[in-house]
Amino acid sequence: MEFRELSGANMDIDFSNPEWGNSVCPWNEAEKTDVHKCAVKDVSICKYFCGIRPLDTVLCSYPDKQ
């Protein structure tokens, strides 16, 4: 399976560096919304979330569920 690498992350967790910028969530882009997050601390993790690479890069499997 191939992953998208979302730099800066689309996460509401402890740390995100705005200087790196935030990639646009491909699910949000497809649905023309901004409701989807990769991860929200103590709440949820997106069904397309496949991990994090340093520094703050999310591995995303959208549109294929993991």
Order of alpha helices (4+ residues) and beta strands (2+ residues): beta-beta-alpha-beta-beta-beta-beta
